[in-house]
């Protein structure tokens, strides 16, 4: 199988130790998500019953995953699947493998998926899943056994019309292939629509692997234009060099932007004249990290967020821009490649400093848009051309950007508040039209 990204599961002997990137002062993702909803619900005039219904996940499943390790010992892992809302269609959301996964984090990510799907008008509700494990500590065989057992444990609530998974932190197209095979075996026939982000040879979509990053760059370009900054010659810093950050850096560099700093969980690098992103990609493939890239200087990981750049793209984890560092951010624009990188308190500080924040539910929606295209292609057994996928992705991203900006201008809101209100109102409309059963 061809992996479009370096596998996350093979530690390199040269890989440095993990660093914590400025996480002091971070609040919980679930608190942030709930506060965003509360603000939208109050502004939309919802009563307590409706607000509570939107705040609570529709279904949650916690599963125990016994794993036989390669050395014969047994380890017991915990996995979660949360379906936040299914008023607009089947639940849709990624699967995360990280030691930091908790039920509350999965709840927050599932809620954001609900708003994202509604904002981009894809016919899904929101879900998320996760297993608390560090994939780098497990062999490929062990990860396959974990994935297959997790899939069989959550079988009662997943299906191509019920809940569709996709890659997120620590998972990739190979993980999706294992899920698809496990589910298909349970059904007695191949069911490609059970996951998106599959390998191309199993019915994956052209353009899916880079879709989130392409979408981030469509929004970044639109945001730069809106402030009268030329993309060509603009400066950018990118936190995270995984599935989202790496291609976002590449596409920005291809557009003529100067990517002056990037980081991953092992550290950060900086080069004022701009990093050679293609050469950096080769370095990461060889060593497993951006650290030690020849022509760049080392940078304190937390300092990347505070560089004087036009564009900052957090594309790693939640809560990295918080009350403790928001006032030090010098970027003019933040485009959220990651889910939940900016805390509520930081949002207010950034707004008062005039930093334009393109929120996650808009900026990183490219992945779910092309996931939707992949699901449509799977259901029709018909493959679209890459140029059709990319043109339709751009059209939807820019339409959503325009709608959010218009709403923000009309009501004097931040882009996040505007995006959240639009999305919450769409979910509520679907709920109202369907009625409350019984
Ligand atoms: P990934 O596992 O492929 O990459 C994560 C990257 O972040 C890695 O380079 C890792 O080293 C780095 N990282 C982790 N912790 C860090 C830290 N504290 N500081 C700096 N770097 C750190 O994951 P991904 O799929 O690229 O996801 C990244 C973010 O984007 C997540 O928030 C995810 O939910 C979000 N997202 C992903 C997709 C998608 O299609 N993959 C879609 C929408 C949103």
Boltz pocket constraint, residues with backbone or C-beta under 6 A from the ligand:
constraints:
  - pocket:
      binder: B
      contacts: [[A, 8], [A, 19], [A, 20], [A, 21], [A, 167], [A, 168], [A, 169], [A, 170], [A, 171], [A, 208], [A, 212], [A, 239], [A, 240], [A, 241], [A, 242], [A, 243], [A, 244], [A, 245], [A, 263], [A, 264], [A, 265], [A, 266], [A, 267], [A, 301], [A, 315], [A, 316], [A, 317], [A, 318], [A, 337], [A, 338], [A, 339], [A, 340], [A, 364], [A, 365], [A, 367], [A, 368]]
      max_distance: 6.0
